[in-house]
Amino acid sequence: MIKKRFWLLVLVLLGVGLVFNHVRWVKFDGRLILEVDGRPVDAVGMVKNQLNALTRDCNEVSNHGAEHPLHQQVWAVVQGYSPPQSMSGQLIGVWAYQGWVLAEAEFAELLPAVVTLKRVEGQWNIVSNAVWSGNVRPWKAAPLIRDYIAMQASGLPGKLRCVALNHSPSTSSLERCP
């Protein structure tokens, strides 16, 4: 009996030792990230993505395709934001709720962007401090961008946080909630 306990203890200690040799939490850009054999893994972002997928309720958020007038109005505003580079590209999605819009765009010469717009006195205006464009590595894009926009856009309805972003350097899209 003692031999079995001894070998079980040895096995547990070896397992713990192996984990601590290969896995550790490190601080990067002011946030914690899991490092596995020297490679960063955004475990917190993965959990946030799963929680968003399980708890989101987008029923009141409207998704507007390319033929919809709102899509065209938003694209005109986005194109005027940083010409001439912003003139080439396309909106991947336009999501609206109570006078607010989240739009995801791809450009020929710029990185993909998620743009927050607010309707003020009948005009769509870009909330300039709530525009995301850039590389997100090593973080999971969607939770990082959702958190950033929610922090920067005062008054942004929580319903717009249901948007499932698939933001990457080469391809982006907004998905309709299931």
C-alpha positions as a LaTeX table, in Angstrom:
\begin{tabular}{lrrr}
\hline
Residue & $x$ (\AA) & $y$ (\AA) & $z$ (\AA) \\
\hline
Met1 & 0.00 & 0.00 & 0.00 \\
Ile2 & 2.81 & 2.41 & 0.86 \\
Lys3 & 4.55 & 1.67 & $-2.47$ \\
Lys4 & 1.38 & 2.60 & $-4.38$ \\
Arg5 & 1.04 & 5.88 & $-2.45$ \\
Phe6 & 4.70 & 6.65 & $-2.97$ \\
Trp7 & 4.49 & 6.15 & $-6.74$ \\
Leu8 & 1.23 & 8.11 & $-6.91$ \\
Leu9 & 2.93 & 11.01 & $-5.06$ \\
Val10 & 5.92 & 10.81 & $-7.42$ \\
Leu11 & 3.59 & 10.84 & $-10.42$ \\
Val12 & 1.66 & 13.89 & $-9.11$ \\
Leu13 & 4.90 & 15.77 & $-8.35$ \\
Leu14 & 6.24 & 14.99 & $-11.82$ \\
Gly15 & 3.00 & 16.22 & $-13.40$ \\
Val16 & 3.06 & 19.45 & $-11.40$ \\
Gly17 & 6.75 & 19.92 & $-12.22$ \\
Leu18 & 6.12 & 19.42 & $-15.93$ \\
Val19 & 3.27 & 21.94 & $-15.93$ \\
Phe20 & 5.34 & 24.55 & $-14.09$ \\
Asn21 & 8.22 & 24.00 & $-16.52$ \\
His22 & 6.06 & 24.57 & $-19.60$ \\
Val23 & 3.17 & 26.82 & $-18.53$ \\
Arg24 & 3.24 & 30.18 & $-16.76$ \\
Trp25 & 1.30 & 33.42 & $-16.49$ \\
Val26 & 3.16 & 36.53 & $-17.66$ \\
Lys27 & 2.23 & 40.19 & $-17.77$ \\
Phe28 & 2.14 & 41.64 & $-21.31$ \\
Asp29 & 0.73 & 45.05 & $-22.30$ \\
Gly30 & $-0.65$ & 45.43 & $-18.79$ \\
Arg31 & $-2.66$ & 42.19 & $-18.99$ \\
Leu32 & $-2.02$ & 38.58 & $-18.03$ \\
Ile33 & $-1.41$ & 36.04 & $-20.74$ \\
Leu34 & $-0.69$ & 32.35 & $-20.49$ \\
Glu35 & 2.65 & 31.28 & $-21.92$ \\
Val36 & 2.95 & 27.67 & $-23.04$ \\
Asp37 & 6.48 & 26.65 & $-24.02$ \\
Gly38 & 7.28 & 30.28 & $-24.77$ \\
Arg39 & 4.21 & 30.86 & $-26.95$ \\
Pro40 & 1.50 & 33.26 & $-25.76$ \\
Val41 & $-2.04$ & 31.92 & $-25.39$ \\
Asp42 & $-4.87$ & 34.32 & $-24.55$ \\
Ala43 & $-6.74$ & 32.00 & $-22.18$ \\
Val44 & $-8.72$ & 34.90 & $-20.68$ \\
Gly45 & $-9.80$ & 35.99 & $-24.18$ \\
Met46 & $-10.88$ & 32.45 & $-25.00$ \\
Val47 & $-13.05$ & 32.33 & $-21.88$ \\
Lys48 & $-14.54$ & 35.78 & $-22.65$ \\
Asn49 & $-15.37$ & 34.67 & $-26.21$ \\
Gln50 & $-17.13$ & 31.57 & $-24.95$ \\
Leu51 & $-19.06$ & 33.51 & $-22.32$ \\
Asn52 & $-20.13$ & 36.03 & $-24.97$ \\
Ala53 & $-21.28$ & 33.24 & $-27.27$ \\
Leu54 & $-23.28$ & 31.59 & $-24.48$ \\
Thr55 & $-24.87$ & 34.70 & $-22.95$ \\
Arg56 & $-25.35$ & 37.20 & $-25.75$ \\
Asp57 & $-28.80$ & 38.32 & $-26.83$ \\
Cys58 & $-28.75$ & 40.22 & $-30.11$ \\
Asn59 & $-32.45$ & 40.05 & $-30.89$ \\
Glu60 & $-32.85$ & 43.83 & $-30.78$ \\
Val61 & $-29.62$ & 44.57 & $-32.70$ \\
Ser62 & $-30.16$ & 44.97 & $-36.43$ \\
Asn63 & $-27.66$ & 43.84 & $-39.05$ \\
His64 & $-27.73$ & 45.88 & $-42.28$ \\
Gly65 & $-26.48$ & 44.44 & $-45.57$ \\
Ala66 & $-24.83$ & 46.34 & $-48.41$ \\
Glu67 & $-28.15$ & 47.24 & $-50.05$ \\
His68 & $-29.59$ & 48.88 & $-46.93$ \\
Pro69 & $-29.50$ & 52.72 & $-46.81$ \\
Leu70 & $-27.89$ & 52.68 & $-43.34$ \\
His71 & $-25.03$ & 50.55 & $-44.65$ \\
Gln72 & $-24.43$ & 53.08 & $-47.43$ \\
Gln73 & $-24.65$ & 56.08 & $-45.05$ \\
Val74 & $-22.17$ & 54.51 & $-42.64$ \\
Trp75 & $-19.78$ & 53.62 & $-45.49$ \\
Ala76 & $-19.82$ & 57.24 & $-46.70$ \\
Val77 & $-18.92$ & 58.46 & $-43.19$ \\
Val78 & $-16.16$ & 55.85 & $-42.80$ \\
Gln79 & $-14.69$ & 56.70 & $-46.23$ \\
Gly80 & $-14.47$ & 60.34 & $-45.24$ \\
Tyr81 & $-12.66$ & 59.60 & $-41.98$ \\
Ser82 & $-9.09$ & 59.21 & $-43.28$ \\
Pro83 & $-8.93$ & 59.71 & $-47.03$ \\
Pro84 & $-7.48$ & 58.76 & $-49.43$ \\
Gln85 & $-6.65$ & 55.31 & $-47.96$ \\
Ser86 & $-10.14$ & 54.89 & $-46.51$ \\
Met87 & $-11.72$ & 55.32 & $-49.95$ \\
Ser88 & $-10.79$ & 51.80 & $-51.05$ \\
Gly89 & $-12.34$ & 48.97 & $-49.15$ \\
Gln90 & $-15.68$ & 47.70 & $-47.97$ \\
Leu91 & $-17.84$ & 47.36 & $-44.92$ \\
Ile92 & $-18.04$ & 43.78 & $-43.77$ \\
Gly93 & $-20.96$ & 44.44 & $-41.46$ \\
Val94 & $-23.09$ & 47.17 & $-39.95$ \\
Trp95 & $-24.84$ & 46.57 & $-36.64$ \\
Ala96 & $-27.24$ & 49.17 & $-35.21$ \\
Tyr97 & $-29.04$ & 49.67 & $-31.93$ \\
Gln98 & $-30.72$ & 52.77 & $-30.49$ \\
Gly99 & $-28.76$ & 55.42 & $-32.39$ \\
Trp100 & $-25.43$ & 53.59 & $-32.27$ \\
Val101 & $-23.62$ & 51.59 & $-34.96$ \\
Leu102 & $-20.68$ & 49.21 & $-34.93$ \\
Ala103 & $-19.20$ & 48.76 & $-38.38$ \\
Glu104 & $-16.36$ & 46.51 & $-39.41$ \\
Ala105 & $-14.37$ & 47.52 & $-42.46$ \\
Glu106 & $-11.55$ & 46.21 & $-44.61$ \\
Phe107 & $-9.35$ & 48.44 & $-46.72$ \\
Ala108 & $-6.80$ & 47.89 & $-49.47$ \\
Glu109 & $-4.08$ & 49.99 & $-47.78$ \\
Leu110 & $-5.17$ & 50.11 & $-44.13$ \\
Leu111 & $-5.56$ & 47.48 & $-41.44$ \\
Pro112 & $-9.10$ & 46.22 & $-40.80$ \\
Ala113 & $-11.08$ & 48.44 & $-38.46$ \\
Val114 & $-14.05$ & 48.35 & $-36.14$ \\
Val115 & $-15.68$ & 51.78 & $-36.13$ \\
Thr116 & $-18.19$ & 53.08 & $-33.59$ \\
Leu117 & $-20.71$ & 55.66 & $-34.80$ \\
Lys118 & $-23.37$ & 57.61 & $-32.92$ \\
Arg119 & $-26.33$ & 59.46 & $-34.38$ \\
Val120 & $-26.37$ & 63.09 & $-33.25$ \\
Glu121 & $-29.00$ & 65.51 & $-34.55$ \\
Gly122 & $-29.81$ & 63.22 & $-37.47$ \\
Gln123 & $-26.17$ & 62.73 & $-38.57$ \\
Trp124 & $-23.94$ & 59.70 & $-38.13$ \\
Asn125 & $-20.67$ & 60.68 & $-36.44$ \\
Ile126 & $-17.65$ & 58.51 & $-35.80$ \\
Val127 & $-16.75$ & 58.28 & $-32.11$ \\
Ser128 & $-13.07$ & 58.95 & $-32.81$ \\
Asn129 & $-11.71$ & 57.52 & $-29.57$ \\
Ala130 & $-13.71$ & 54.30 & $-30.13$ \\
Val131 & $-12.20$ & 53.19 & $-33.44$ \\
Trp132 & $-10.14$ & 50.01 & $-33.39$ \\
Ser133 & $-7.57$ & 49.38 & $-36.07$ \\
Gly134 & $-4.39$ & 47.48 & $-35.63$ \\
Asn135 & $-2.75$ & 44.23 & $-34.80$ \\
Val136 & $-4.18$ & 42.36 & $-31.82$ \\
Arg137 & $-1.58$ & 39.64 & $-31.47$ \\
Pro138 & $-1.12$ & 37.82 & $-29.15$ \\
Trp139 & $-4.65$ & 38.56 & $-27.88$ \\
Lys140 & $-7.94$ & 37.09 & $-29.06$ \\
Ala141 & $-9.32$ & 39.89 & $-31.25$ \\
Ala142 & $-13.02$ & 39.93 & $-30.43$ \\
Pro143 & $-12.89$ & 40.27 & $-26.62$ \\
Leu144 & $-10.03$ & 42.76 & $-26.80$ \\
Ile145 & $-11.85$ & 44.96 & $-29.32$ \\
Arg146 & $-15.21$ & 44.68 & $-27.53$ \\
Asp147 & $-13.59$ & 45.68 & $-24.23$ \\
Tyr148 & $-11.71$ & 48.57 & $-25.84$ \\
Ile149 & $-14.78$ & 49.98 & $-27.59$ \\
Ala150 & $-16.98$ & 49.61 & $-24.49$ \\
Met151 & $-14.36$ & 51.47 & $-22.43$ \\
Gln152 & $-13.89$ & 54.25 & $-25.00$ \\
Ala153 & $-17.49$ & 54.87 & $-26.14$ \\
Ser154 & $-19.35$ & 56.33 & $-23.19$ \\
Gly155 & $-23.02$ & 55.42 & $-23.41$ \\
Leu156 & $-22.58$ & 52.55 & $-25.89$ \\
Pro157 & $-25.53$ & 50.19 & $-25.31$ \\
Gly158 & $-24.52$ & 46.85 & $-23.83$ \\
Lys159 & $-26.60$ & 45.11 & $-26.52$ \\
Leu160 & $-23.92$ & 46.01 & $-29.09$ \\
Arg161 & $-21.40$ & 43.95 & $-27.12$ \\
Cys162 & $-23.17$ & 40.87 & $-28.45$ \\
Val163 & $-21.42$ & 41.31 & $-31.79$ \\
Ala164 & $-19.15$ & 38.35 & $-32.55$ \\
Leu165 & $-16.08$ & 39.88 & $-34.19$ \\
Asn166 & $-13.76$ & 37.79 & $-36.31$ \\
His167 & $-11.09$ & 40.42 & $-36.68$ \\
Ser168 & $-7.76$ & 39.40 & $-38.17$ \\
Pro169 & $-5.08$ & 41.16 & $-40.18$ \\
Ser170 & $-6.33$ & 39.65 & $-43.44$ \\
Thr171 & $-10.03$ & 38.97 & $-42.99$ \\
Ser172 & $-12.83$ & 40.34 & $-40.85$ \\
Ser173 & $-16.52$ & 39.80 & $-40.46$ \\
Leu174 & $-19.35$ & 40.47 & $-38.08$ \\
Glu175 & $-21.55$ & 37.49 & $-37.48$ \\
Arg176 & $-25.22$ & 37.56 & $-36.66$ \\
Cys177 & $-25.87$ & 36.06 & $-33.23$ \\
Pro178 & $-27.39$ & 32.60 & $-33.40$ \\
\hline
\end{tabular}
